Amino acid sequence: MPVLPFFRRTAALCAAAAASLCLTAPPALSQGLVRDAEIEAVMRDWSDPLIEAAGLNVNSVHVYLIGDMEFNAFVTRGQKIFLHTGLIVQAHTPNEVKGVIAHEIGHIEGAHLVRMQQAERSAMATMAAAIGVGIIAALAGAGDAGAAIIASSPQFATLDFMTYTRAQEASADQAAVRFLTATGQSGRGLVSTFERLAHQERLSFQRRWQYLRSHPLSSDRVAALQRNVERSPYADVEDSPEDIETLERIQAKIIGFMAPPAQTFERYPESDTSIPARYARAVAFYKQGLMNRAEEVVLTLIEDEPDNPYFHELHGQMLFESGHIARSIEPYRRSLELAERQPLLQIGLATALIAQGGEDDVSEAVRLLSQALVAEPDNPFGWFQQSLAYTALGDLAMAELATAERYFAVGDNMHAHLFARRAHDRLDRGTEAWIRSAELLYATEPSAREVREWNRREQRRPNFAEGFRP
């Protein structure tokens, strides 16, 4: 379950993907995307019915995980929902997680991001009007009063903006209850979440959790939400034992990867032999470099649930990262057999096959990566592995095309254009790959100014390789 930095593409956050084949970065790293096949599958299972209830296309709404243990969730343009791992870990019930997801879907359904821009313009107009009144007062001879009004103009703007966003929050709350009711679920999880957050609202702005900075909370809002929830015929519906067990497992997995091992062992002592506890300890042992103990624990999990693809995946990850490349292939392959065509698992197996190095292995890796990258075309790690595979097979044109795709996925259009040009010149005219290289050339065409700046930067380097050729 790796943590990856954010990338920007056309000024929007995109999904920077990688297979679950390396340990997370240190816990201090925040604001990085987390890719994990198991946790993503759970979030999709929980969010898709709510997305459908909102009348949205499940294929158009994307759910991403951020490796940050602070409680937070938000949406961005392009119908993207971002959930902090801290939200999952701090949830008491699955219904709490579902409630927050439903609330964020409410923001998408209500087109609140578009309206937020209108609110910002309105707030700026309010501030400008306040400044104008202050200037008039000053010119009329009331200099002190005019100065006070001008100094307070940002406050007027803030009040105007916050009034608007509180209305949005109330709208998203009510929408969340609609979605939960439509899917036969209770909204009490959202109420209990807000009740736990209520004391944070009284802290200074700097000390509040990020969620409360972007989601203003009030007692009136919580009371209105609770009244609406209690009117639902499904208010008393409880989480299924399966969902509760699932939440406990993914919480344990997140803690194992993201918390220091000492904290993991304190929360999940050896006396706790439950599956979630062993899951967390297996990861913690591995993070400590105790591969034998880690493997021993993960094998007990596989013995208990031989058809769980994610236990096999974790076993493969541990072996691969410990340098046991040949041994890692079997558990990776088994994980993919149990979860067919899962792109992150395909990339995991392909990475091990490329490291193995045989021609048949690398050829199989190319096939796996080609399938995975259809599902995840913005996965830079997958494109990187594809470039390695083609290089190993001696197909430099396709390696350069894969490299162009990798740069395009992370928003580096200059490098994408450079490698697309190299691939385009080498590929056979009229082939699918040649057409794709032409598409990349068109999509990443730099301006004359960008070319000049690129060449200027390259010429400053001691050993620059070449100037930019559009």
Buried (B, 14 or more C-beta within 10 A) or exposed (E): BBBBEBBEBEEEBBBBBBBBBBBBBEBEBBEBBBBBBBBBBBBBEBBBBBBBBBEBEBEEBBBBBBBBBBBBBBBBEBBBBBBBBBBBBBBEBBBBBBBBBBBBBBBBBBEBBEBBEEBBEBBEEBBEBBBEBBEEBBEEEBEEBBEEBBEBBBEBBEEBBEEBBBEBBBBBBBBBBBBBBBBEBBBBBBBBBBBBBBEBBEEEEEEBBBBBEEBBBBEEBBEBBBEBBEEBEBBEBEBEEEBBBBBBBBBBBBBBBBBBBEBBBEBBEEEEEEBBBBBBBBBBBBBBEBBEBBBEBBEBBBEEEEEBBBBBBBBBBBBBBBEBBEBBBBBBBBBBEBBEEBBBBBBBBBBBBBBBEEEEBBBBBBEBBBBBBEBBBBBBBBBBBBBBBBBBBEBBBBBBBBBBBBBBBBBBBBBBBBBBBBBBEBBEEEEEBBEBBBEBBEEBEBEEEBBEBBBEEEEEEEEEEEEBEB
